[in-house]
Amino acid sequence: MLTVTKEAGAYLARMLAKTENPGSPVIRIIFDRAKFKMRRDEQRPGDATFSYKGSAVLVLDQNTSQLLDTRTLDALRINQDVKLAFD
């Protein structure tokens, strides 16, 4: 299963706190056109769910979860910006 670092969880929580769409309370990683992408979405039955401080912040469907099975999602500081990256 994907590992989400504490830093990545905190970053995702901050992203969600800024949302103006309360109907999309989590970030979903999808695999589209040979790339991983993130979008705001809702939890669905069967999703792998990742929480930060007791609140769901990230979900993956079963196929994406299998693709990311051995990966780690981390938040990396690059100059003044923070970027999410897989290692």
C-alpha positions in Angstrom: 0.0 0.0 0.0 1.1 3.6 -0.7 2.9 5.2 2.2 2.0 8.9 2.9 4.5 10.8 5.0 3.3 13.1 7.8 4.6 16.1 5.7 2.5 15.0 2.7 -0.6 14.5 4.9 -0.2 18.0 6.4 0.2 19.5 2.9 -2.9 17.7 1.6 -4.9 18.9 4.7 -3.8 22.5 4.0 -4.8 22.1 0.3 -8.3 20.9 1.4 -8.7 23.6 4.0 -8.4 26.2 1.1 -11.1 24.5 -1.0 -14.2 26.4 -1.8 -16.0 23.2 -2.7 -17.1 21.4 0.5 -18.7 18.7 -1.6 -15.2 17.4 -2.5 -13.6 16.7 0.9 -10.6 14.6 -0.2 -7.9 14.5 -2.8 -8.0 11.6 -5.2 -5.0 10.4 -7.2 -5.9 9.0 -10.6 -3.8 7.5 -13.4 -4.6 9.2 -16.7 -2.7 9.2 -20.0 0.4 7.6 -18.4 0.5 10.2 -15.6 -0.6 10.4 -12.0 -2.9 13.4 -11.4 -4.6 14.8 -8.3 -8.1 16.2 -8.1 -10.7 17.0 -5.4 -13.3 14.3 -5.0 -15.4 12.3 -2.6 -14.7 9.0 -1.0 -16.2 6.0 -2.7 -16.8 2.4 -1.5 -13.7 0.3 -1.9 -11.3 3.3 -1.9 -8.0 3.1 0.0 -8.2 6.1 2.4 -5.3 8.0 4.0 -5.9 10.3 7.0 -4.1 13.1 8.7 -5.0 13.9 12.3 -8.1 11.9 12.1 -9.5 13.4 8.8 -9.4 11.7 5.5 -7.2 13.6 3.0 -6.4 11.2 0.2 -8.2 8.4 -1.6 -7.2 5.9 -4.2 -9.3 3.5 -6.2 -8.2 -0.1 -6.3 -6.3 0.1 -9.6 -4.4 3.2 -8.6 -3.7 1.7 -5.2 -2.1 -1.3 -6.9 0.0 0.9 -9.1 1.4 2.8 -6.1 1.7 -0.2 -3.8 5.4 0.2 -3.0 5.7 3.9 -3.4 5.9 6.8 -0.9 4.2 10.2 -1.3 6.2 13.0 0.3 6.0 16.7 0.4 9.3 18.3 -0.7 10.3 21.9 -0.1 11.8 23.5 -3.2 12.9 27.1 -2.5 9.6 28.7 -1.3 7.3 26.1 -2.7 6.2 22.7 -1.5 5.6 19.9 -4.1 4.2 16.4 -3.6 6.4 13.7 -5.1 6.6 9.9 -5.2 9.8 8.1 -4.4 
